[in-house]
Amino acid sequence: MRILIATDAWHPQVNGVVRTLAMMADAARAIGVEVAFLTPEPFRTVALPGYPGLRVALPRPGRLARMIEEAQPDYIHIATEGPIGVLARRYCLKNAVPFTTSFHTRFPDYVSARLPIPQAWSWAVLRHFHGASDAVMAATPALADELRERGFRNVVLWSRGVDADLFRPRDFDLALPRPVFLSVGRVAVEKNLAAFLALDLPGTKVVVGDGPAKAGLERQYPDAVFLGTMHGERLAQTYAAADVFVFPSRTDTFGLVLLEALASGVPVAAFPVSGPCDVIGDAPVGVLDDDLRAACLGALTLSRDACRDFAASRSWGACAQAFIDNVTRERPPQVKRRWRRRLARRLRLTSESAPMT
């Protein structure tokens, strides 16, 4: 079986979408499912306004269509609503190809934080984009319920996993005054980092990540420590050196960093909003409170062993299996036969019309 995933989010971007897709694909391959990606890498890109380090692709429709056909996928999944996602969706609709989508980002919240555009308009665009999907994958039950209430159809669950071998408790010291309160993620206005950095807390506040708000926050909060972007062992060591992981976002649909912190044995402090509530629930591994300072101080008393045990059961293998089940959900047999015949015919015609070399 071969699954093609069309995504505008890919390396060198550092975010939860990229990590989720990459880790899920590795786990899927381990159980015999081939996963290929259609990413911005082959295309010309431009910087996204307000995010100079984030670039979006400008694919040509014909070239993208040829790349889909050359991949010869059994199933197509569209992961993002950007230019690649839009053109992949258009190709599928034009050729009567069934496809699935996933909902990763609350773009209406992000757009309204920067531009005077009503959220209802943004939600209408997203509802239209996902409306033709055979299945819209949501990371948590709360998000799935919200999407259904907003008029999305065919919403299914697709949870996340964590690499519990990489992210684990270990002896590592940042050589900073303790307790260490850590936040990891994109440094942007929608992440609400100011709500964390403005808190009166003992010890040290540490931020890992980069983004358009970093320079301003560094100036505004000189007592905080900004370590920039980290990966792999260095990131895992930094997680393990923290006493509390602080997640101030009110808009994230999941928060993969929550599982990474918990797998490292670090309790969580967050607002009681969708994302943290779904990941943590009533488990004694975090404190969710509208008073974020109280949550931070309360989290200091929680068991690090309990945090590790909680996260260790969330595997990427289970995440991959859920994704595969969603992508391969039952369709009328004639739909798949038409798609395979059409693909074979288009490939044959392309081959016959290719110039001799």
Secondary structure, DSSP 8 states (H G I E B T S, - for coil): -EEEEE-S--TT--SHHHHHHHHHHHHHHHTT-EEEEE-STTS-EEEETTEEEEEEE---HHHHHHHHHHH--SEEEE--SSHHHHHHHHHHHHTT---EEE----HHHHHHTTS---HHHHHHHHHHHHHT-S-EEESSHHHHHHHHHTT--SEEE------TTTS--------S-SSEEEEES--SGGGTHHHHHTS--SSEEEEE---TTHHHHHHH-TTSEEEE---HHHHHHHHHH-SEEEE--SS-SS-HHHHHHHHTT--EEE-SSTTHHHHHTT-TTEEE-SSHHHHHHHHTTS-HHHHHHHHHT--HHHHHHHHHHHHT----HHHHHHHHHHHHHHHHHHHHHS---
